[in-house]
Amino acid sequence: MEYLLERGIRSEEYYLGDASRFIRFLLANSTEEDVRRFIEESAVSGTYRQRLEKTLRRFFIFCSEHLAIECPQKTKKPDTRQLG
């Protein structure tokens, strides 16, 4: 926000509104594969991966409950059971 204000914007509503619509678009159109790839590329340790999965899961639930953005495939807890 400070960046925009320093550049002389008169109203942050347009910028925040446009950014919000773009983020909503990304959330609505991202796939489970996109989320998995983000986690794999971002997580540098097992502990961070678990935290990232947990926080993203909570974020997707928030999006569903408060922003009317349905992401059912992204709100499930990952199946960590061993096959076999």
N, C-alpha and C positions, 0 to 999 in steps of 0.2 A: 504494500500500500504506500509506504514511504517513497518508493521508487516512482510510482505514478504521480504522487503529489509533488515531488521535486521536479517533474517534467511538466507541471502546469495544468493538470487535469482540473476541470471545474467540478465534476461530480464523479465520485467513485462508483455510483450505482450502476452506470453503464458497464464499466469494466468488470465489476464483481458479478453483475448479472450475466454478462457474456461468458466469463470464466466458469461460473456456476453451471450454465447450460452446457458448456463443453465438457465439464467433468461429469455431468449427468449422462451425456451422450456416451462418453467413454465407459462409464460404469454399466450402462444398459447394454452396450455392445461388446464388452470384453467377454471372452470365453473362459471356461475353466482352464483351458490350456494356457491362455495368456497369464492368468493368475499363477499357475504352477511355474511357468517360465520365469515370471518376475521373482518369485520366491527363490527358485534355484539360482538365478543370477545375482540376487541381492544377499542371500544368506551366506555369511562367511564361516559360520560355525553351526553345529547342531542346535546349540542353545538359542542362537539368534533365529534360526529357522523356526523353531517351536514358538518363540515369541511372536515372530512375524505372522505365522499362521493363525495364532490366537488373536492378535490385534486386527488382522484383516477380516477374520471371521466375525468379530464383534462389529467392525465397521460396516460389513455387508448387511448384518442384521439391522444396524442403525439405519442404513439406506433404505431397507425394506420397510421398516416400521415408521420412519419419520419423513422420508423423502419420496415415498411411493415409487422407488426404483427396485423392481424385483430382480433378485440375483439368487434364486433358490439353489442352483448348483454350486454357488460359492459360499453358502452359509453352512454347509454340512461340515462336520468335523471329519478330517481325513481318516480313512481307514488305515490304521497302523498295525493291524494284525499281520502276523507272519503267514504266508501261504504254505500249505503243505500238510 
